[in-house]
């Protein structure tokens, strides 16, 4: 397992801050690219929507077809990626990341070291309920390491195998970071 920088400061007083991603042993790409490559693949998305159509219709609150759902989810993925990239370009030190990422546990109000976190697209109205999540481990309000992501259609991650897998990946990454002694953004400056 590796952790690699995506966006953010690489030198100076905020060294280590920004968005990072985990690269798993067998993967050619890091978790951020892997996630958005899947979300931009029409064939993968249609297959996912066909397999999970009942959950999708419940989440969309209508009898949407698998192709229409795939299109809408691909649009949401593009908006989420664009928002992350725009915030990173506008604020390379990662200050805006906390606007995207929140604690995974909705009852946690304190920001903790190596906290499991979720990022999602917040639409122009509060009526839109995002379905795509980017999962990360939080080092600080300005530093997150992406572990993966998923289309979340149920209330709890444990309710479906694909989201439960993402939860287990977050736990594994958090444990690995602890074992490696990586707790603070400045700890990341020597991992490249």
Backbone as a printed PyTorch tensor [residue, N CA C, xyz], in Angstrom:
tensor([[[  0.8550,  -1.1700,   0.0000],
         [  0.0000,   0.0000,   0.0000],
         [  0.8990,   1.2300,   0.0000]],

        [[  0.4910,   2.2450,  -0.7700],
         [  1.2020,   3.5210,  -0.8410],
         [  0.2000,   4.6460,  -0.6610]],

        [[  0.7090,   5.8100,  -0.3100],
         [ -0.1160,   7.0030,  -0.2900],
         [  0.5870,   8.0290,  -1.1710]],

        [[ -0.1690,   8.6110,  -2.1190],
         [  0.4250,   9.5140,  -3.1020],
         [ -0.3210,  10.8470,  -3.1160]],

        [[  0.3960,  11.9550,  -3.3890],
         [ -0.2660,  13.2620,  -3.4310],
         [ -1.0910,  13.4360,  -4.7040]],

        [[ -2.2140,  14.1220,  -4.5830],
         [ -3.0340,  14.4670,  -5.7450],
         [ -3.0030,  15.9750,  -5.9460]],

        [[ -3.5230,  16.7190,  -4.9520],
         [ -3.5610,  18.1750,  -5.0130],
         [ -3.0710,  18.7250,  -3.6890]],

        [[ -2.3920,  19.8590,  -3.7320],
         [ -2.0260,  20.5240,  -2.4910],
         [ -0.5860,  20.9270,  -2.4460]],

        [[ -0.2080,  21.4620,  -1.3290],
         [  1.1350,  21.9670,  -1.1260],
         [  2.1320,  20.8170,  -1.0850]],

        [[  3.2850,  21.0050,  -1.7270],
         [  4.3500,  20.0040,  -1.6800],
         [  5.5840,  20.5470,  -0.9710]],

        [[  5.5770,  21.8210,  -0.6660],
         [  6.7040,  22.4000,   0.0660],
         [  6.2150,  23.6350,   0.7970]],

        [[  7.0070,  24.1090,   1.6980],
         [  6.6420,  25.2950,   2.4470],
         [  6.0570,  24.9460,   3.7950]],

        [[  5.4960,  25.9460,   4.4820],
         [  5.0310,  25.7330,   5.8520],
         [  3.8830,  24.7420,   5.9760]],

        [[  3.0890,  24.5580,   4.9180],
         [  1.9650,  23.6130,   4.9860],
         [  2.3100,  22.2780,   4.3390]],

        [[  3.5750,  21.9250,   4.2970],
         [  4.0080,  20.7050,   3.6230],
         [  3.1690,  19.5070,   4.0670]],

        [[  2.6990,  18.7740,   3.0750],
         [  1.8990,  17.5900,   3.3610],
         [  0.4090,  17.8380,   3.2830]],

        [[ -0.0220,  19.0900,   3.2850],
         [ -1.4520,  19.3630,   3.2530],
         [ -2.0170,  19.1640,   1.8490]],

        [[ -3.3050,  18.8430,   1.7790],
         [ -3.9810,  18.6830,   0.5060],
         [ -4.6640,  17.3360,   0.4040]],

        [[ -4.9650,  16.9610,  -0.8190],
         [ -5.6640,  15.7060,  -1.0760],
         [ -4.6570,  14.6590,  -1.5230]],

        [[ -4.7010,  13.5160,  -0.8690],
         [ -3.8430,  12.3800,  -1.1530],
         [ -4.7360,  11.2110,  -1.5300]],

        [[ -4.1440,  10.1500,  -2.0480],
         [ -4.9190,   8.9510,  -2.3590],
         [ -4.0770,   7.7200,  -2.0710]],

        [[ -4.7740,   6.6520,  -1.7450],
         [ -4.1230,   5.3770,  -1.4710],
         [ -3.9950,   4.6130,  -2.7870]],

        [[ -2.8520,   4.0040,  -2.9760],
         [ -2.6290,   3.0980,  -4.1060],
         [ -2.4520,   1.7160,  -3.4950]],

        [[ -3.4040,   0.8360,  -3.7740],
         [ -3.3740,  -0.5080,  -3.2220],
         [ -2.3940,  -1.3750,  -4.0090]],

        [[ -1.9400,  -2.4430,  -3.3790],
         [ -0.8800,  -3.2910,  -3.9240],
         [ -1.1020,  -3.7010,  -5.3810]],

        [[ -2.2680,  -4.1850,  -5.7190],
         [ -2.5080,  -4.7470,  -7.0490],
         [ -3.0580,  -3.7420,  -8.0620]],

        [[ -3.3600,  -2.5380,  -7.6360],
         [ -3.9460,  -1.5420,  -8.5260],
         [ -2.8680,  -0.7750,  -9.2800]],

        [[ -3.1630,  -0.4680, -10.5370],
         [ -2.2440,   0.3280, -11.3370],
         [ -2.4020,   1.8140, -11.0250]],

        [[ -3.5860,   2.2100, -10.6010],
         [ -3.8870,   3.6160, -10.3360],
         [ -4.2430,   3.7800,  -8.8680]],

        [[ -4.1700,   5.0230,  -8.3830],
         [ -4.5720,   5.2650,  -7.0000],
         [ -6.0970,   5.3440,  -6.8990]],

        [[ -6.5940,   5.3300,  -5.6830],
         [ -8.0260,   5.1980,  -5.4110],
         [ -8.8740,   6.3100,  -6.0230]],

        [[ -8.3650,   7.5370,  -6.0710],
         [ -9.1210,   8.6530,  -6.6570],
         [ -9.3740,   8.3860,  -8.1400]],

        [[ -8.3260,   8.0430,  -8.8840],
         [ -8.4910,   7.7460, -10.3080],
         [ -9.3470,   6.5080, -10.5320]],

        [[ -9.1300,   5.4690,  -9.7470],
         [ -9.9190,   4.2480,  -9.8920],
         [-11.4120,   4.5390,  -9.7580]],

        [[-11.7690,   5.3130,  -8.7430],
         [-13.1790,   5.6450,  -8.5130],
         [-13.7700,   6.3930,  -9.6940]],

        [[-13.1180,   7.4820, -10.0980],
         [-13.7180,   8.3090, -11.1520],
         [-13.6200,   7.6550, -12.5240]],

        [[-12.6500,   6.7800, -12.7480],
         [-12.6290,   6.0040, -13.9910],
         [-13.8630,   5.1080, -14.0800]],

        [[-14.2260,   4.4670, -12.9680],
         [-15.4390,   3.6250, -12.9500],
         [-16.6880,   4.4660, -13.1850]],

        [[-16.7690,   5.5940, -12.4910],
         [-17.9710,   6.4340, -12.5900],
         [-18.1380,   7.0590, -13.9740]],

        [[-17.0680,   7.1420, -14.7410],
         [-17.1260,   7.7160, -16.0870],
         [-17.2530,   6.6440, -17.1650]],

        [[-17.3170,   5.3910, -16.7710],
         [-17.4060,   4.2740, -17.7130],
         [-18.8760,   3.8960, -17.9010]],

        [[-19.4720,   4.2180, -19.0710],
         [-20.9060,   3.9540, -19.2750],
         [-21.2760,   2.4760, -19.1360]],

        [[-20.4110,   1.5970, -19.5990],
         [-20.7030,   0.1660, -19.5150],
         [-20.7340,  -0.3000, -18.0530]],

        [[-19.7370,   0.1290, -17.2650],
         [-19.7030,  -0.2300, -15.8430],
         [-20.9330,   0.3300, -15.1350]],

        [[-21.2470,   1.6000, -15.4280],
         [-22.3590,   2.2640, -14.7430],
         [-23.7000,   1.5950, -15.0830]],

        [[-23.9090,   1.2620, -16.3470],
         [-25.1610,   0.6000, -16.7380],
         [-25.2730,  -0.7680, -16.0750]],

        [[-24.1750,  -1.5020, -16.0190],
         [-24.1770,  -2.8100, -15.3570],
         [-24.5130,  -2.6450, -13.8700]],

        [[-23.8920,  -1.6660, -13.2130],
         [-24.1780,  -1.4180, -11.7950],
         [-25.6570,  -1.0810, -11.5990]],

        [[-26.1800,  -0.1810, -12.4240],
         [-27.5790,   0.2470, -12.2700],
         [-28.5510,  -0.8950, -12.5530]],

        [[-28.2120,  -1.7570, -13.4910],
         [-29.0580,  -2.9170, -13.7780],
         [-29.0730,  -3.8690, -12.5890]],

        [[-27.9020,  -4.1110, -12.0040],
         [-27.8050,  -5.0200, -10.8570],
         [-28.4960,  -4.4660,  -9.6090]],

        [[-28.5100,  -3.1540,  -9.4500],
         [-29.0250,  -2.5210,  -8.2230],
         [-30.2660,  -1.6640,  -8.4920]],

        [[-31.0250,  -2.0200,  -9.5210],
         [-32.1380,  -1.1750,  -9.9520],
         [-33.1750,  -0.9420,  -8.8510]],

        [[-33.4910,  -1.9560,  -8.0790],
         [-34.4910,  -1.7860,  -7.0100],
         [-34.0230,  -0.7430,  -5.9890]],

        [[-32.7680,  -0.8350,  -5.5500],
         [-32.2130,   0.1560,  -4.6200],
         [-32.1820,   1.5500,  -5.2540]],

        [[-31.8240,   1.5980,  -6.5300],
         [-31.7350,   2.8830,  -7.2320],
         [-33.1080,   3.5380,  -7.3090]],

        [[-34.1320,   2.7720,  -7.6490],
         [-35.4810,   3.3370,  -7.7420],
         [-35.9510,   3.8340,  -6.3810]],

        [[-35.5900,   3.1160,  -5.3350],
         [-35.9550,   3.5700,  -3.9910],
         [-35.2200,   4.8610,  -3.6460]],

        [[-33.9390,   4.9390,  -3.9930],
         [-33.1440,   6.1280,  -3.6810],
         [-33.5930,   7.3320,  -4.5090]],

        [[-33.9090,   7.1110,  -5.7950],
         [-34.3820,   8.1930,  -6.6590],
         [-35.8460,   8.5370,  -6.3940]],

        [[-36.5230,   7.6660,  -5.6700],
         [-37.9450,   7.8430,  -5.3210],
         [-38.8410,   7.8860,  -6.5540]],

        [[-38.4640,   7.0600,  -7.5730],
         [-39.2870,   6.9320,  -8.7760],
         [-38.8760,   5.6720,  -9.5270]],

        [[-39.6460,   5.2940, -10.5350],
         [-39.3650,   4.0920, -11.3210],
         [-38.4520,   4.4520, -12.4980]],

        [[-37.2740,   4.8890, -12.2040],
         [-36.2930,   5.2750, -13.2060],
         [-35.7080,   4.0230, -13.8690]],

        [[-35.3860,   4.1080, -15.1500],
         [-34.7780,   2.9800, -15.8580],
         [-33.2840,   2.9200, -15.5450]],

        [[-32.6920,   1.7650, -15.7530],
         [-31.2560,   1.6050, -15.5080],
         [-30.4370,   2.5640, -16.3850]],

        [[-30.7360,   2.7220, -17.6890],
         [-29.9610,   3.6750, -18.5010],
         [-30.1090,   5.1260, -18.0200]],

        [[-31.3100,   5.5240, -17.6370],
         [-31.5020,   6.8980, -17.1410],
         [-30.7740,   7.1100, -15.8200]],

        [[-30.8340,   6.1150, -14.9480],
         [-30.1280,   6.2150, -13.6710],
         [-28.6210,   6.2850, -13.9050]],

        [[-28.1140,   5.4750, -14.8370],
         [-26.6850,   5.4930, -15.1440],
         [-26.2600,   6.8860, -15.6090]],

        [[-27.0610,   7.4890, -16.4760],
         [-26.7560,   8.8310, -16.9730],
         [-26.7310,   9.8490, -15.8270]],

        [[-27.7420,   9.8040, -14.9660],
         [-27.8100,  10.7530, -13.8470],
         [-26.6440,  10.5600, -12.8670]],

        [[-26.3020,   9.3080, -12.5980],
         [-25.1890,   9.0420, -11.6820],
         [-23.8560,   9.4630, -12.2980]],

        [[-23.7120,   9.2770, -13.6050],
         [-22.4860,   9.7310, -14.2640],
         [-22.3800,  11.2530, -14.1990]],

        [[-23.5050,  11.9370, -14.3660],
         [-23.5090,  13.3990, -14.2310],
         [-23.0980,  13.8240, -12.8200]],

        [[-23.6430,  13.1530, -11.8010],
         [-23.2950,  13.4830, -10.4200],
         [-21.8030,  13.2510, -10.1710]],

        [[-21.2810,  12.1510, -10.6980],
         [-19.8530,  11.8660, -10.5540],
         [-18.9970,  12.9470, -11.1890]],

        [[-19.3990,  13.4150, -12.3770],
         [-18.6580,  14.4800, -13.0530],
         [-18.6970,  15.7730, -12.2360]],

        [[-19.8570,  16.0760, -11.6560],
         [-19.9660,  17.2930, -10.8460],
         [-19.1240,  17.2000,  -9.5830]],

        [[-19.1170,  16.0340,  -8.9450],
         [-18.3150,  15.8560,  -7.7340],
         [-16.8270,  15.9790,  -8.0540]],

        [[-16.3850,  15.3290,  -9.0990],
         [-14.9730,  15.4110,  -9.4900],
         [-14.5990,  16.8590,  -9.8280]],

        [[-15.4470,  17.5310, -10.5980],
         [-15.1800,  18.9250, -10.9680],
         [-15.1010,  19.8180,  -9.7330]],

        [[-15.9630,  19.5680,  -8.7600],
         [-15.9450,  20.3700,  -7.5350],
         [-14.6500,  20.1400,  -6.7590]],

        [[-14.2280,  18.9030,  -6.6480],
         [-12.9870,  18.6020,  -5.9300],
         [-11.8070,  19.2530,  -6.6340]],

        [[-11.7390,  19.1080,  -7.9690],
         [-10.6290,  19.6810,  -8.7360],
         [-10.6440,  21.2040,  -8.6570]],

        [[-11.8250,  21.8090,  -8.7800],
         [-11.9200,  23.2750,  -8.7130],
         [-11.4800,  23.7910,  -7.3480]],

        [[-11.8840,  23.1270,  -6.2890],
         [-11.4830,  23.5650,  -4.9510],
         [ -9.9810,  23.3940,  -4.7630]],

        [[ -9.4440,  22.3390,  -5.3290],
         [ -8.0050,  22.1120,  -5.2110],
         [ -7.2250,  23.1700,  -5.9900]],

        [[ -7.7130,  23.5350,  -7.1700],
         [ -7.0250,  24.5600,  -7.9730],
         [ -7.1430,  25.9370,  -7.3310]],

        [[ -8.3080,  26.2380,  -6.7970],
         [ -8.5220,  27.5480,  -6.1830],
         [ -7.8050,  27.6460,  -4.8460]],

        [[ -7.6190,  26.5330,  -4.2080],
         [ -7.0400,  26.5110,  -2.8680],
         [ -6.0720,  25.3470,  -2.7600]],

        [[ -4.8690,  25.4860,  -3.3360],
         [ -3.9570,  24.3480,  -3.3750],
         [ -3.4990,  23.8520,  -2.0140]],

        [[ -3.6880,  24.6080,  -0.9660],
         [ -3.3020,  24.1280,   0.3610],
         [ -4.3860,  23.2520,   0.9840]],

        [[ -5.4960,  23.0560,   0.2840],
         [ -6.5070,  22.1220,   0.7650],
         [ -7.4980,  22.6850,   1.7690]],

        [[ -7.5460,  24.0050,   1.9350],
         [ -8.4380,  24.5890,   2.9420],
         [ -9.9040,  24.2730,   2.6860]],

        [[-10.2960,  24.1420,   1.4300],
         [-11.6950,  23.9150,   1.1020],
         [-12.1430,  22.4690,   1.1930]],

        [[-11.2160,  21.5550,   1.4300],
         [-11.5780,  20.1390,   1.4590],
         [-12.6110,  19.8210,   2.5230]],

        [[-12.5900,  20.5570,   3.5950],
         [-13.5460,  20.3000,   4.6700],
         [-14.9710,  20.6510,   4.2540]],

        [[-15.1260,  21.4310,   3.1880],
         [-16.4690,  21.7100,   2.6670],
         [-17.0380,  20.5020,   1.9360]],

        [[-16.1480,  19.6270,   1.4520],
         [-16.5770,  18.4310,   0.7300],
         [-16.6620,  17.2360,   1.6660]],

        [[-15.6510,  17.0640,   2.5150],
         [-15.5560,  15.8910,   3.3800],
         [-16.1130,  16.1740,   4.7720]],

        [[-16.9220,  15.2340,   5.2350],
         [-17.5260,  15.2910,   6.5630],
         [-17.1980,  13.9870,   7.2970]],

        [[-17.3050,  13.9730,   8.6220],
         [-17.0910,  12.7020,   9.3350],
         [-18.0460,  11.6270,   8.8100]],

        [[-17.5490,  10.4120,   8.6710],
         [-18.3760,   9.3110,   8.1840],
         [-19.5610,   9.0780,   9.1100]],

        [[-19.3120,   9.1150,  10.4000],
         [-20.3650,   8.9390,  11.3960],
         [-21.0860,  10.2720,  11.5800]],

        [[-22.3500,  10.3180,  11.2140],
         [-23.1130,  11.5730,  11.2790],
         [-23.2360,  12.1300,  12.6950]],

        [[-23.0470,  11.2940,  13.7140],
         [-23.1750,  11.7760,  15.0910],
         [-21.8730,  12.3800,  15.6230]],

        [[-20.7950,  12.2660,  14.8640],
         [-19.5280,  12.8710,  15.2830],
         [-19.5200,  14.3410,  14.8800]],

        [[-19.3220,  15.2050,  15.8560],
         [-19.2370,  16.6340,  15.5390],
         [-17.8050,  17.1360,  15.6610]],

        [[-16.9920,  16.4600,  16.4480],
         [-15.5880,  16.8400,  16.5800],
         [-14.7920,  16.2580,  15.4220]],

        [[-13.7800,  17.0060,  14.9830],
         [-12.8880,  16.5120,  13.9530],
         [-11.7180,  15.8290,  14.6360]],

        [[-11.4950,  14.5690,  14.2820],
         [-10.5170,  13.7370,  14.9680],
         [ -9.3590,  13.3620,  14.0550]],

        [[ -8.2590,  12.9720,  14.6700],
         [ -7.0910,  12.4830,  13.9420],
         [ -7.4270,  11.1510,  13.2680]],

        [[ -7.0310,  11.0010,  12.0060],
         [ -7.2870,   9.7990,  11.2150],
         [ -8.7690,   9.3920,  11.2570]],

        [[ -9.6180,  10.3760,  11.0880],
         [-11.0730,  10.1740,  11.1360],
         [-11.5830,   9.6540,   9.7900]],

        [[-12.4300,   8.6440,   9.8350],
         [-13.0790,   8.1540,   8.6290],
         [-14.0230,   9.2400,   8.1250]],

        [[-13.9530,   9.5210,   6.8150],
         [-14.6970,  10.6560,   6.2540],
         [-15.3600,  10.2800,   4.9420]],

        [[-16.3720,  11.0660,   4.5860],
         [-17.0860,  10.8770,   3.3190],
         [-17.2130,  12.2280,   2.6330]],

        [[-17.0820,  12.2010,   1.3350],
         [-17.2650,  13.4000,   0.5360],
         [-18.3750,  13.1490,  -0.4580]],

        [[-19.1870,  14.1750,  -0.7000],
         [-20.2790,  14.0090,  -1.6530],
         [-20.5900,  15.3480,  -2.3050]],

        [[-21.3660,  15.2810,  -3.3820],
         [-21.7810,  16.4770,  -4.0980],
         [-23.0050,  17.0730,  -3.4190]],

        [[-22.9140,  18.3310,  -3.1120],
         [-24.0580,  19.0470,  -2.5570],
         [-24.6730,  19.8580,  -3.6970]],

        [[-25.8690,  19.4830,  -4.1030],
         [-26.5250,  20.1500,  -5.2260],
         [-26.9580,  21.5670,  -4.8930]],

        [[-27.4490,  22.2720,  -5.9000],
         [-27.8630,  23.6640,  -5.6840],
         [-29.0420,  23.8180,  -4.7340]],

        [[-29.7980,  22.7430,  -4.5630],
         [-30.9030,  22.8090,  -3.6020],
         [-30.7070,  21.7260,  -2.5560]],

        [[-31.2580,  21.9460,  -1.4060],
         [-31.1490,  20.9550,  -0.3320],
         [-31.9960,  19.7140,  -0.6070]],

        [[-32.8290,  19.7700,  -1.6520],
         [-33.6920,  18.6340,  -1.9710],
         [-32.9120,  17.4960,  -2.6220]],

        [[-31.7700,  17.8080,  -3.2410],
         [-31.0000,  16.7790,  -3.9270],
         [-30.2200,  15.9500,  -2.9220]],

        [[-30.4170,  14.6460,  -2.9660],
         [-29.6950,  13.7420,  -2.0840],
         [-28.6270,  13.0240,  -2.9040]],

        [[-27.3840,  13.3340,  -2.6270],
         [-26.2950,  12.7380,  -3.4040],
         [-26.2410,  11.2310,  -3.1850]],

        [[-25.7740,  10.5530,  -4.2070],
         [-25.7010,   9.1010,  -4.1530],
         [-24.2700,   8.6070,  -4.2230]],

        [[-23.3630,   9.4480,  -4.6700],
         [-21.9670,   9.0530,  -4.8210],
         [-21.1600,   9.5760,  -3.6400]],

        [[-20.3180,   8.6920,  -3.1190],
         [-19.4570,   9.0580,  -1.9880],
         [-18.0030,   8.8190,  -2.3610]],

        [[-17.1590,   9.7490,  -1.9430],
         [-15.7120,   9.5600,  -1.9740],
         [-15.3290,   9.3490,  -0.5210]],

        [[-14.6650,   8.2340,  -0.2310],
         [-14.2900,   7.9230,   1.1480],
         [-12.8200,   8.2460,   1.3680]],

        [[-12.5210,   8.7500,   2.5610],
         [-11.1570,   9.1810,   2.8700],
         [-10.8930,   9.0620,   4.3640]],

        [[ -9.6080,   9.1280,   4.6920],
         [ -9.1780,   9.2340,   6.0810],
         [ -8.6700,  10.6570,   6.2580]],

        [[ -9.1360,  11.3110,   7.2970],
         [ -8.8130,  12.7080,   7.5630],
         [ -7.5770,  12.8180,   8.4480]],

        [[ -6.5970,  13.5990,   7.9870],
         [ -5.4240,  13.9180,   8.8050],
         [ -5.6510,  15.2280,   9.5500]],

        [[ -6.2260,  16.2000,   8.8520],
         [ -6.5320,  17.5110,   9.4210],
         [ -7.6270,  18.1220,   8.5590]],

        [[ -8.0860,  19.3150,   8.9130],
         [ -9.1420,  19.9460,   8.1230],
         [ -8.6680,  20.2700,   6.7120]],

        [[ -7.3560,  20.2170,   6.4760],
         [ -6.7930,  20.5350,   5.1660],
         [ -6.1610,  19.3320,   4.4710]],

        [[ -6.2580,  18.1530,   5.0710],
         [ -5.5690,  16.9890,   4.5070],
         [ -6.4130,  15.7300,   4.6350]],

        [[ -6.6640,  15.1160,   3.4820],
         [ -7.4450,  13.8780,   3.4230],
         [ -6.7540,  12.8970,   2.4800]],

        [[ -6.8470,  11.6060,   2.7890],
         [ -6.3250,  10.5490,   1.9270],
         [ -7.5030,   9.7160,   1.4240]],

        [[ -7.7590,   9.7690,   0.1290],
         [ -8.8750,   9.0470,  -0.4790],
         [ -8.5750,   7.5500,  -0.4590]],

        [[ -9.5370,   6.7870,   0.0580],
         [ -9.4000,   5.3270,   0.1250],
         [-10.2310,   4.6210,  -0.9400]],

        [[-11.2060,   5.3180,  -1.5120],
         [-12.0860,   4.7310,  -2.5240],
         [-13.3760,   5.5040,  -2.5950]],

        [[-14.4150,   4.8460,  -3.0300],
         [-15.7110,   5.4930,  -3.1400],
         [-16.7480,   4.5080,  -3.6420]],

        [[-17.9900,   4.9420,  -3.6230],
         [-19.0740,   4.0430,  -4.0210],
         [-20.3340,   4.8400,  -4.3230]],

        [[-21.2590,   4.1560,  -4.9670],
         [-22.6130,   4.6710,  -5.1190],
         [-23.3710,   4.1300,  -3.9220]],

        [[-23.7570,   5.0150,  -3.0260],
         [-24.3870,   4.6100,  -1.7710],
         [-25.8950,   4.7750,  -1.9060]],

        [[-26.5940,   3.6600,  -1.8450],
         [-28.0370,   3.6570,  -2.0770],
         [-28.8440,   3.2840,  -0.8400]],

        [[-28.1580,   2.8610,   0.2120],
         [-28.8430,   2.4590,   1.4380],
         [-28.3630,   3.3360,   2.5870]],

        [[-29.0990,   3.3180,   3.6810],
         [-28.7560,   4.1810,   4.8140],
         [-27.4040,   3.8180,   5.4230]],

        [[-27.1500,   2.5460,   5.5980],
         [-25.9120,   2.1050,   6.2320],
         [-24.9990,   1.4090,   5.2300]],

        [[-23.7070,   1.6070,   5.3890],
         [-22.7410,   0.9810,   4.4890],
         [-22.7900,  -0.5420,   4.5850]],

        [[-23.0870,  -1.0520,   5.7510],
         [-23.1060,  -2.5110,   5.9380],
         [-24.2840,  -3.1720,   5.2290]],

        [[-25.2300,  -2.3780,   4.7240],
         [-26.4200,  -2.9370,   4.0890],
         [-26.1680,  -3.5320,   2.7080]],

        [[-25.0550,  -3.1810,   2.0570],
         [-24.7430,  -3.7200,   0.7400],
         [-23.2610,  -4.0730,   0.6620]],

        [[-22.9200,  -5.1660,  -0.0170],
         [-21.5180,  -5.6110,  -0.0780],
         [-20.5520,  -4.5730,  -0.6440]],

        [[-20.9650,  -3.8180,  -1.6830],
         [-20.0300,  -2.8700,  -2.2910],
         [-19.7070,  -1.6930,  -1.3660]],

        [[-20.6360,  -1.2790,  -0.5130],
         [-20.3270,  -0.1940,   0.4310],
         [-19.6460,  -0.7380,   1.6830]],

        [[-19.9950,  -1.9500,   2.0780],
         [-19.3070,  -2.5630,   3.2160],
         [-17.8230,  -2.7570,   2.8930]],

        [[-17.5180,  -3.1300,   1.6510],
         [-16.1280,  -3.2670,   1.2150],
         [-15.3790,  -1.9390,   1.3590]],

        [[-16.0180,  -0.8420,   0.9860],
         [-15.3890,   0.4810,   1.1060],
         [-15.1480,   0.8480,   2.5670]],

        [[-16.0650,   0.4650,   3.4350],
         [-15.8850,   0.7130,   4.8680],
         [-14.6730,  -0.0580,   5.3900]],

        [[-14.5700,  -1.3270,   5.0020],
         [-13.4280,  -2.1410,   5.4360],
         [-12.1100,  -1.5720,   4.8990]],

        [[-12.1360,  -1.0330,   3.6730],
         [-10.9300,  -0.4170,   3.1170],
         [-10.5090,   0.8010,   3.9480]],

        [[-11.4670,   1.6150,   4.3580],
         [-11.1330,   2.7810,   5.2010],
         [-10.4790,   2.3380,   6.4980]],

        [[-11.0470,   1.3090,   7.1340],
         [-10.4770,   0.8100,   8.3910],
         [ -9.0620,   0.2720,   8.1700]],

        [[ -8.8800,  -0.4720,   7.0730],
         [ -7.5630,  -1.0310,   6.7670],
         [ -6.5310,   0.0770,   6.5450]],

        [[ -6.9230,   1.1110,   5.8050],
         [ -6.0090,   2.2340,   5.5540],
         [ -5.6880,   2.9580,   6.8560]],

        [[ -6.7050,   3.2080,   7.6660],
         [ -6.4610,   3.8960,   8.9410],
         [ -5.4850,   3.0840,   9.8050]],

        [[ -5.6740,   1.7780,   9.8830],
         [ -4.7630,   0.9370,  10.6600],
         [ -3.3520,   0.9620,  10.0700]],

        [[ -3.2370,   0.9320,   8.7430],
         [ -1.9320,   0.9860,   8.0820],
         [ -1.2320,   2.3160,   8.3770]],

        [[ -1.9870,   3.4130,   8.3160],
         [ -1.4080,   4.7320,   8.6100],
         [ -0.8650,   4.7670,  10.0410]],

        [[ -1.6350,   4.2190,  10.9760],
         [ -1.1690,   4.1560,  12.3720],
         [  0.1060,   3.3230,  12.4790]],

        [[  0.1160,   2.1600,  11.8360],
         [  1.2910,   1.2860,  11.8780],
         [  2.5210,   1.9640,  11.2900]],

        [[  2.3100,   2.7950,  10.2670],
         [  3.4150,   3.4980,   9.6110],
         [  3.8050,   4.7870,  10.3460]],

        [[  3.0500,   5.1450,  11.3920],
         [  3.3400,   6.3660,  12.1420],
         [  2.9600,   7.6320,  11.3970]],

        [[  1.9710,   7.5500,  10.5110],
         [  1.5100,   8.6970,   9.7190],
         [  0.2160,   9.2310,  10.3300]],

        [[  0.3400,  10.2890,  11.1110],
         [ -0.8160,  10.8470,  11.8170],
         [ -1.1310,  12.2810,  11.4130]],

        [[ -0.1190,  13.0270,  10.9740],
         [ -0.2580,  14.4580,  10.6980],
         [  0.1310,  14.7510,   9.2570]],

        [[ -0.3520,  15.8580,   8.6890],
         [  0.0220,  16.1930,   7.3110],
         [  1.5320,  16.2240,   7.0870]],

        [[  2.2690,  16.7580,   8.0530],
         [  3.7230,  16.8410,   7.8770],
         [  4.3900,  15.4730,   7.8370]],

        [[  3.7120,  14.4370,   8.3570],
         [  4.2490,  13.0810,   8.2920],
         [  4.2620,  12.5550,   6.8540]],

        [[  3.4540,  13.1680,   5.9780],
         [  3.3320,  12.6920,   4.6130],
         [  4.4510,  13.1820,   3.6980]],

        [[  5.1790,  14.1960,   4.1190],
         [  6.1720,  14.8000,   3.2230],
         [  7.2900,  13.8410,   2.8340]],

        [[  7.5200,  12.8060,   3.5940],
         [  8.6020,  11.8710,   3.2860],
         [  8.1280,  10.5400,   2.7180]],

        [[  6.8410,  10.4130,   2.3900],
         [  6.3350,   9.1210,   1.9280],
         [  6.4810,   8.9120,   0.4230]],

        [[  6.7960,   9.9510,  -0.3220],
         [  6.8800,   9.8300,  -1.7800],
         [  8.0530,   9.0360,  -2.2240]]])
